[in-house]
Amino acid sequence: MYRKTLVIQAEVQAEAMLFVRITYILTIMLKAPIIATCLFLLAFSSCIQYALSSSKVLEFTIYADGTTHVFYQTDVDPQSPDAVLDLYGNTTDNLVIRDQNGTLLSSKMSANGVDVETLGASTVKVDYDTPDLVSKSGKTWTFHVNSPVDYSVLLPANTVMVGMSATPLNLQVVNDQSLISFPSGSADVNYIFGILGTSQTATRAIQSARDFINTVNSENIKTPLASQKLDDANTAFNQGRYSDSEELANDAKNLAVQEQQAALSIPKSSGDYGTTLILVAGGAAAAGTTVFIILRRNRTAKEMPIPQIPSSNYVPPDKETIFRLKPELRQDDKDIVAFISEKGGRVFESELRKKFLLPRTTMWRAVKRLERGGVVEIEKVDQQNLIKLQKVEENPQ
């Protein structure tokens, strides 16, 4: 009897175990398609997210003063109301973000980069300037970046590369500027400006000195010493003595600084004129250096308001009329006027720098020169300079 009971219990247990196993298998079979679908959707959404967040175009344009203009274009999810974009460099100036149609998008800086209200956009284009990507040691400048995508670097004019830490994909010269394409990853580019004594560097020094002297003269300040030194630089250049020409041009610019400071702060009856000039110039240079360092240290990645060109009934003047009434305009000033005219008569200063690849100080002097000539007027729009062509009046006969 004991043995029979054991058999019955074994059969019952076997039946019970069989029933449980069948139920478990059926449950798994029913859930398997759902699980597989979820896994597929998860993998597909990850691929979509990766494709949407990767940059398609990344370009770095380095100016002569070490400032770098960054432009990149990336795809974003049109179903998402906003997107977080990474920025290269901790400090940003003149930040402008547009969609694929050129519409300005609102943004604000955050710890992770910049938060952009995409408003259904599928592509975002980002433009800004940063001083954080270029450093200088002695005469050597170094550009450094670490990018997850391929990118290009446009060096300033009249520079010579002296080293690269990565093998470029392509290297070409565009308008006397080196354009280098790099694969994704980290890269350093070391460069110096043209060797002293070439015709290019001498021409650049003469132009820089002439621009500064003209700016000082426009303030009704005479610069006889600087003007004479600049004439000597031109004479040396015409004789093929480019090294002497460049040094004389630099001396002319320094003399113009001294004469400007003397006219602003030194009485006409001062005794030791030369010594005082040197002391004033030295003090001004030291003060300027101190202010520059303080400003650089205090610059932070603040929220940059998106500029909006105010709507109005503004009708741009004809550029040919400006050229006819202002025949004394230099060729580079005419090029700036022509570009503003093509843009409808109003552009931001940052657009001019990007177009002509000029440092901020050089472009600002050109704009102020045109303003003094009555060709343009400058307005402040959301902390940026809006340059607008104005009507040039006929001179009464």
Secondary structure, 3 states (H helix, E strand, C coil): CHHHHHHHHHHHHHHHHHHHHHHHHHHHHHHHHHHHHHHHHHHHHHHHHHHHHCEEEEEEEECCCCCEEEEEEEECCCCCCEEEECCCCCCCEEEEEEECCCCECCEEEECCEEEEECCCCCEEEEEEEECCCEEEECCEEEEEEEECCCEEEECCCCEEEEEECCCCCEEEEECCEEEEEECCEEEEEEEEECCCCCHHHHHHHHHHHHHHHHHHHCCCCCCHHHHHHHHHHHHHHHCCCHHHHHHHHHHHHHHHHHHHHHHHHCCCCCCCHHHHHHHHHHHHHHHHHHHHHHHHHHCCCCCCCCCCCCCCCCCCCCHHHHHHHCCCCCHHHHHHHHHHHHCCCEEEHHHHHHHHCCCHHHHHHHHHHHHHCCCEEEEEECCEEEEEECCCCCCCC
